[in-house]
């Protein structure tokens, strides 16, 4: 019997091996139909460095982008995930998945995917731009701008993105300023400050932002910060009258009247404003009064004013009136040469407002009684009436009744005129109190009223 021959399989082995290898090798990824218009032309292709990942990772990554642009987000997602499976460190696929989420309006997941790619390569432009888009959609304008700016820093040729950054800054600035002003008007000062500071991040050299922030900080009581920002605003734009006024107001608040006047005057030199001019006049007056002797400064707190103090009040506040009313003849006074109020004493004596006694003394330390103040006030009222007879008619021929001062009393006419003009007030029960000492507060109030009447007559 013939023994059957065994087949020679040696020639088949290479074919078997090739078939096995073919079965194990990854198949080429399916691709969308060619020639389709891209659905997301503004997305930046996350190109991968040649040396990064395996060929399979590169191939599936490219396929994922084609599917994304074809509009098949699920196929794109599968391809990008396959790329990461082939090469877990292949960060361009993370960016690809970020764009898939962006196309699907899942901005939170998109931001996370782009962040993974940026973490792997902080200068990876496609991920930086995509991250900016996702953050912007989430309302995080500041971080979005930071991401866009990082992309431009990595690739200065991105002119379109650079223009977009400028537009975003401008729009963001407008929104922040509108929000800040609205909050300030509503009294939400902390909210307003936050919005202004956010706007300054986009435009740190903006004088008007610094000025408005300073105004809000002033209202909030943060004087140090307000001064800093107001000074910066003036330094950046010295010809801006509004910034100068804000700075002057801050100096005024701190009672730095000299600098306040200088700054207000600088603002007035640029733009006239009657209200500011009036404020400057008041501050000049305060500076003038602050430079007066200590004895003058203590008058408002004095329980009983002296003749020297009353003369100084008249002389300081009614100087112009007395200058016009001074008589040419010399006045001899023997006891005021070294007195702190000697200049004002001579002035009121020459104007005939306060008398010099027959022995040529003024007696500057003597206490002023209400009868003395009434006589002096009535003489000042006579000077005012001479300048404006119509005004003087208001207190001419008064018919006041005082229980303690008869009509025939020598001081009655002066007391009646002083009360009728509003310079002095009756006491308890309508009495006048001729012998009662005049307090500093009473003297200041009387002279202030006389000053107002004199100013009215001068207009």
C-alpha positions in Angstrom: 0.0 0.0 0.0 1.3 3.3 -0.9 1.8 5.7 2.0 0.1 9.1 1.4 2.5 12.1 1.2 2.2 14.9 3.7 1.7 18.3 2.1 4.7 20.7 2.1 3.6 23.7 4.2 6.9 25.5 4.2 5.9 27.6 1.2 2.6 28.5 2.8 4.1 29.9 6.0 5.0 33.4 4.7 1.5 33.8 3.3 0.0 32.8 6.7 2.3 35.2 8.5 1.4 38.1 6.1 -2.3 37.4 6.6 -1.9 37.5 10.4 0.0 40.7 10.3 -2.6 42.2 8.0 -5.3 41.2 10.4 -3.5 42.9 13.3 -2.5 46.1 11.5 -4.9 49.1 12.1 -7.2 49.8 9.3 -7.1 53.2 7.6 -9.7 55.5 9.1 -12.8 56.2 7.2 -13.0 59.7 5.8 -15.9 62.0 4.8 -16.8 62.6 1.3 -14.1 64.9 -0.3 -14.9 68.4 -1.6 -17.4 69.4 1.1 -17.3 73.1 2.2 -15.9 73.4 5.8 -18.6 73.9 8.4 -16.3 75.8 10.8 -13.8 77.8 8.7 -12.9 80.1 11.6 -11.5 77.2 13.7 -7.7 76.9 13.6 -6.5 73.4 12.6 -4.5 72.0 15.6 -1.5 71.0 13.6 0.8 68.5 15.3 4.6 68.7 15.3 6.0 66.0 13.0 7.8 64.2 15.8 4.8 64.1 18.1 2.9 60.8 18.5 2.7 57.8 16.3 1.7 57.8 12.6 -1.6 56.2 13.6 -2.2 59.1 16.1 -1.4 61.6 13.4 -3.6 59.9 10.8 -6.7 59.7 13.1 -6.2 63.2 14.3 -6.3 64.5 10.7 -9.4 62.3 10.0 -11.0 63.8 13.1 -10.5 67.3 11.7 -12.0 66.4 8.4 -15.1 64.9 10.1 -15.4 68.0 12.2 -15.4 70.3 9.2 -17.9 67.9 7.5 -20.2 68.6 10.4 -20.2 65.0 11.8 -19.2 65.8 15.4 -19.6 62.2 16.7 -17.3 60.8 14.0 -14.8 63.6 14.7 -15.0 62.8 18.4 -14.3 59.1 17.8 -11.3 59.9 15.6 -9.7 62.3 18.1 -10.3 59.9 20.9 -8.7 57.1 18.8 -5.7 59.4 18.2 -5.3 59.9 22.0 -5.7 56.1 22.5 -2.8 55.6 20.1 -0.7 58.3 21.7 -2.0 59.6 25.1 0.4 62.6 25.0 -0.9 63.8 21.6 -2.2 67.1 22.8 -3.3 68.4 19.4 -6.1 65.8 19.7 -7.2 67.4 23.0 -7.4 70.7 21.1 -9.4 68.9 18.4 -11.9 67.6 21.0 -12.1 71.1 22.3 -13.2 72.4 18.9 -15.8 69.5 18.8 -17.2 70.7 22.1 -17.1 74.3 20.9 -19.0 73.4 17.7 -21.5 71.6 20.0 -21.8 74.7 22.2 -20.5 72.9 25.2 -18.2 75.7 26.2 -17.3 74.4 29.7 -16.0 71.1 28.3 -14.4 72.9 25.4 -12.5 75.2 27.9 -11.3 72.1 29.8 -10.1 70.3 26.7 -8.2 73.4 25.4 -6.7 73.9 28.9 -5.2 70.4 28.7 -3.6 71.2 25.4 -2.3 74.5 26.7 -0.9 72.8 29.8 1.0 70.5 27.5 2.2 73.3 25.3 1.7 76.9 26.7 2.5 78.4 23.3 0.2 76.2 21.2 -1.7 78.7 19.2 -4.7 76.6 18.1 -5.5 75.7 21.7 -5.0 79.3 23.0 -7.3 80.7 20.4 -10.0 78.0 21.0 -9.7 78.5 24.7 -10.2 82.2 24.3 -13.4 81.5 22.3 -14.7 79.1 24.9 -14.0 81.5 27.8 -15.6 84.4 25.9 -18.7 82.4 25.4 -18.7 81.7 29.1 -18.6 85.4 29.9 -15.0 85.4 31.2 -13.7 88.3 29.1 -10.6 88.9 31.0 -9.2 85.3 30.8 -10.4 85.1 27.2 -8.4 88.2 26.3 -5.4 86.8 28.2 -5.6 83.6 26.1 -5.9 85.6 22.9 -2.9 87.8 23.8 -0.9 84.7 24.6 -1.7 83.4 21.1 -0.6 86.7 19.5 2.6 86.6 21.6 3.3 83.1 20.3 2.5 84.1 16.7 2.7 87.8 16.0 1.5 87.3 12.5 -2.1 86.8 13.7 -3.2 90.2 12.6 -6.9 89.3 12.5 -6.8 88.1 16.1 -4.9 91.3 17.1 -7.8 93.4 15.7 -10.3 91.2 17.5 -8.5 91.8 20.7 -8.7 95.6 20.3 -12.4 95.4 19.5 -13.0 93.2 22.6 -11.0 95.6 24.8 -13.0 98.6 23.5 -16.4 96.8 24.0 -15.3 95.5 27.4 -14.2 99.0 28.4 -17.6 100.5 27.4 -19.4 97.8 29.3 -17.3 98.3 32.4 -17.7 102.0 32.3 -21.4 101.8 31.9 -21.6 99.3 34.7 -19.4 101.4 37.0 -21.4 104.6 36.4 -24.7 102.8 37.0 -23.4 101.3 40.2 -22.0 104.7 41.3 -25.4 106.4 40.6 -27.1 103.8 42.7 -24.7 104.2 45.6 -23.1 100.8 45.1 -19.6 102.2 45.5 -17.7 98.9 46.0 -19.3 97.6 42.8 -18.5 100.8 41.0 -14.8 100.7 42.1 -14.5 97.1 40.9 -15.9 97.9 37.5 -13.6 101.0 37.1 -10.6 99.0 38.1 -11.5 96.3 35.6 -11.8 99.0 32.9 -8.4 100.3 33.9 -6.8 96.9 33.3 -7.8 97.4 29.6 -6.8 101.0 29.5 -4.4 101.8 32.3 -3.4 105.3 30.9 -7.0 106.6 30.6 -7.3 110.0 32.4 -11.1 109.9 32.5 -11.2 106.4 34.0 -8.7 107.5 36.7 -10.7 110.7 37.4 -14.1 108.9 37.7 -12.5 106.2 39.9 -11.1 108.9 42.1 -14.5 110.5 42.5 -16.0 107.2 43.5 -13.2 106.5 46.0 -13.7 109.9 47.5 -17.4 109.2 48.1 -16.3 105.8 49.6 -14.0 107.6 52.0 -10.8 106.1 50.5 -9.0 109.4 50.3 -5.5 107.9 49.8 -6.5 105.9 46.7 -8.6 108.8 45.4 -5.6 111.2 45.7 -3.4 108.7 43.9 -5.7 108.3 41.0 -6.7 111.9 40.7 -3.0 112.9 40.6 -2.4 110.3 37.9 -5.2 111.7 35.9 -3.8 115.2 36.1 -0.3 114.0 35.3 -1.6 112.2 32.1 -3.8 115.1 31.0 -2.8 118.4 32.7 -5.2 120.4 30.6 -8.3 118.5 31.8 -10.3 120.9 34.0 -12.5 118.2 35.4 -9.6 116.1 36.7 -8.1 119.3 38.2 -11.4 120.0 40.0 -11.6 116.4 41.4 -8.0 116.8 42.7 -8.7 120.2 44.2 -11.8 118.8 46.0 -9.6 116.1 47.6 -7.1 118.8 48.7 -10.0 120.8 50.1 -11.3 117.7 52.0 -8.0 117.3 53.6 -7.9 121.1 54.5 -4.9 121.6 52.3 -6.3 124.9 51.3 -3.2 126.3 49.6 -2.9 123.4 47.2 -6.7 123.3 46.7 -6.7 127.0 45.7 -3.8 126.5 43.3 -5.4 123.5 41.7 -8.9 125.2 41.4 -7.2 128.2 39.8 -5.4 125.9 37.3 -8.9 124.5 36.4 -10.4 128.0 36.0 -7.5 129.0 33.7 -8.7 126.2 31.4 -12.4 126.5 31.7 -14.4 129.3 33.5 -16.9 128.1 36.1 -18.7 130.6 38.4 -19.3 127.9 41.0 -15.6 127.0 41.2 -14.6 130.7 41.2 -16.9 131.2 44.2 -15.4 128.2 45.9 -11.9 129.7 45.4 -13.0 132.9 47.0 -14.3 131.1 50.0 -11.0 129.1 50.3 -9.0 132.3 50.0 -11.0 133.8 52.8 -10.4 130.7 55.0 -6.7 130.9 54.2 -6.7 134.6 55.2 -8.6 133.8 58.5 -6.3 130.9 59.3 -3.3 133.2 59.2 -4.8 135.6 61.7 -3.6 135.7 65.4 -4.6 133.1 67.9 -6.7 135.7 69.8 -8.8 136.1 66.7 -9.2 132.4 66.2 -10.6 132.1 69.8 -13.3 134.6 69.4 -16.1 132.1 68.5 -15.4 130.2 71.7 -15.2 133.3 74.0 -17.8 133.7 76.8 -17.4 137.4 76.6 -15.6 139.3 73.8 -13.4 142.3 74.3 -13.4 145.6 72.5 -10.1 144.5 70.7 -11.8 141.2 69.5 -14.9 143.0 68.3 -12.8 145.6 66.4 -10.9 142.7 64.8 -14.1 141.1 63.7 -15.3 144.3 62.1 -11.9 145.0 60.5 -11.4 141.5 59.0 -14.9 141.0 57.6 -15.9 144.6 56.7 -12.5 145.9 55.5 -13.8 147.2 52.1 -16.7 149.0 53.7 -14.5 150.7 56.2 -11.9 151.7 53.6 -14.6 153.6 51.8 -15.9 155.2 55.0 -12.7 156.2 56.6 -12.5 159.8 57.6 -9.4 161.9 56.7 -8.7 163.3 60.1 -6.1 161.5 62.3 -7.3 159.5 65.3 -5.1 159.5 68.4 -5.1 156.3 70.5 -2.7 155.9 73.3 -3.2 152.4 74.6 -3.2 150.0 71.6 0.4 150.4 70.1 1.5 146.9 71.1 -2.0 145.3 71.0 -2.4 142.4 68.6 -5.5 144.1 67.1 -4.0 147.6 66.8 -4.4 147.8 63.0 -8.1 146.9 63.1 -8.8 149.2 66.1 -7.4 152.1 64.2 -9.5 151.1 61.2 -12.8 151.0 63.0 -12.0 154.1 64.9 -11.3 156.0 61.7 -14.6 154.7 60.2 -16.4 156.0 63.3 -17.8 152.6 64.1 -16.2 152.2 67.6 -15.5 155.3 69.7 -12.2 156.4 71.2 -12.7 157.8 74.7 -12.1 161.4 75.6 -8.7 160.5 77.2 -7.6 159.0 73.8 -7.8 155.4 75.1 -9.6 152.6 73.4 -9.5 150.2 76.3 -9.0 147.1 74.2 -9.4 144.6 77.1 -12.8 146.0 78.2 -15.8 143.6 77.9 -18.3 144.4 75.2 -21.9 144.7 76.4 -25.0 144.3 74.2 -25.4 148.1 74.3 -21.9 148.5 72.9 -22.6 146.0 70.1 -25.9 147.7 69.3 -24.2 151.1 68.9 -21.4 149.8 66.8 -23.8 147.7 64.6 -26.1 150.7 64.0 -23.2 152.8 62.8 -22.2 150.0 60.4 -25.8 149.8 59.2 -25.6 153.6 58.6 -22.6 153.1 56.3 -24.4 150.4 54.4 -27.5 152.5 54.1 -25.4 155.3 52.7 -24.2 153.0 50.0 -27.7 151.5 49.3 -30.5 153.8 50.6 -33.1 151.3 49.3 -31.6 148.6 51.4 -31.4 150.9 54.4 -35.1 151.7 54.2 -35.8 148.2 55.5 -34.6 149.0 59.0 -35.2 152.8 59.0 -37.6 154.1 61.7 -38.1 150.8 63.5 -40.9 150.5 66.1 -39.5 147.7 68.3 -40.6 147.4 71.9 -38.3 146.0 74.7 -39.6 145.5 78.2 -36.3 146.6 79.6 -35.5 149.5 77.2 -37.8 152.5 77.0 -38.2 154.5 73.8 -36.5 157.4 75.5 -33.3 155.5 76.4 -30.2 156.7 74.6 -29.4 153.2 73.3 -33.0 152.5 72.2 -32.5 153.7 68.5 -29.4 151.6 68.1 -30.9 148.5 69.7 -34.1 148.8 67.7 -32.2 149.2 64.4 -29.9 146.3 65.1 -32.8 144.0 65.8 -34.9 145.2 62.9 -32.0 144.6 60.5 -31.5 141.1 61.9 -28.0 141.8 63.2 -29.0 141.1 66.9 -31.8 139.1 68.4 -34.0 139.9 71.5 -33.4 137.8 74.6 -35.9 135.9 76.8 -39.3 137.6 77.0 -38.4 140.1 74.3 -35.9 141.9 76.5 -32.7 143.4 75.0 -30.3 143.1 78.0 -28.2 146.3 77.5 -25.7 145.3 80.2 -25.3 141.7 79.3 -21.8 140.6 78.0 -21.7 139.7 74.3 -20.4 136.1 73.7 -18.0 135.3 70.9 -20.7 133.4 69.0 -23.1 136.4 69.2 -20.4 138.8 67.9 -19.5 136.4 65.0 -23.2 136.0 64.0 -23.8 139.8 64.2 -20.8 140.6 62.0 -21.6 137.9 59.6 -25.1 139.4 59.1 -23.5 142.9 58.6 -21.1 141.4 56.1 -24.0 139.9 54.1 -25.8 143.2 54.1 -22.7 145.1 53.0 -22.1 142.6 50.2 -25.7 143.1 49.0 -25.3 146.9 49.0 -22.1 146.6 47.0 -23.8 144.6 44.2 
